[in-house]
Amino acid sequence: MRVLHIDVERGWRGGQVQLAHLLERAPGPVEVCHDGPGLVRALRRFRPDVVAAHSPRSHQLALLQPRPLVVHRRVDFRPRGIWKYRRARAVIAVSHAVRDVLVQAGVERVEVVYDGIPAAPAGRRLERPEGPLVLAVGALVDHKGHSTLVEAARRGGFSVWIAGRGPLREPLEAQARGVPVELLGQRDDVSDLLATADVFCHPSREEGLGQAVLEARAAGCRVVATRAGGVPEAAGPHALLVTPDDPDALAAAVARALETPRPAPDLPARFTVDAMVAATWAVYARAVG
């Protein structure tokens, strides 16, 4: 089976990480294109059995080609233009929360395939500020809720590291004046950051699943998160969950987490890269069949 992936997004976020795993570990021939001309060339040269669209804009582009189509959906808000999904042989939702939103909107043939993360190396502790340290990892965009975490730090008296880049860096820096919050930028040593922090916090307003939550769980870091989208499915039994956009509840949950022992590393098999690749490939095969 030959699979052509379409991803027109230019950033490097959760969807791109999962696509990279699919390309690296695919059990059959694969190719990826990033725009319309690339799609036309790939259809002629590669002659795929199935086309997989990895974002809403990729989905829009994929409607113009004749091959069986599988759509990946990673966001937990109601989709626009349900008619587009009638063209898909299958839709892969990244969590049951995303699947529920799609089904309620009238989308059919939705299957859940969780993100997979690789086994992380043991992190080393970095130099850090005194007192409790909370880590967040994610793009600096509105739905990640970092502004709520800044306000929680103002109330809770703990330090915060936020790893990630995005358009809200300057507004967050302005909001964080006088608060022990450090914006670290994009980092490739997340395992070290998790080993150093006392609590991992994921304050999202919307979230399909939350790869960073899985990484924190796998590292054995205390997790405080919101009940946004698929986050409760990723967070594990030891996580403390609060309502989004509530800095007081977030600060209180961090305080409670700091009083608990650090949990053992935990990553169920369904969240591994091998499980994700196998389940995704199986959906592709059913779409062709």
Secondary structure as UniProt FT lines:
FT   STRAND          3..6
FT   HELIX           14..25
FT   STRAND          30..33
FT   HELIX           36..45
FT   STRAND          50..53
FT   HELIX           56..62
FT   TURN            63..64
FT   STRAND          69..73
FT   HELIX           82..87
FT   STRAND          90..93
FT   HELIX           96..105
FT   STRAND          110..112
FT   STRAND          133..137
FT   HELIX           142..144
FT   HELIX           146..156
FT   STRAND          159..164
FT   TURN            167..168
FT   HELIX           169..175
FT   TURN            176..178
FT   STRAND          181..185
FT   HELIX           190..196
FT   STRAND          199..202
FT   HELIX           211..219
FT   STRAND          222..226
FT   TURN            229..230
FT   HELIX           231..235
FT   TURN            237..238
FT   STRAND          240..242
FT   TURN            244..245
FT   HELIX           247..258
FT   HELIX           269..271
FT   HELIX           273..288
//
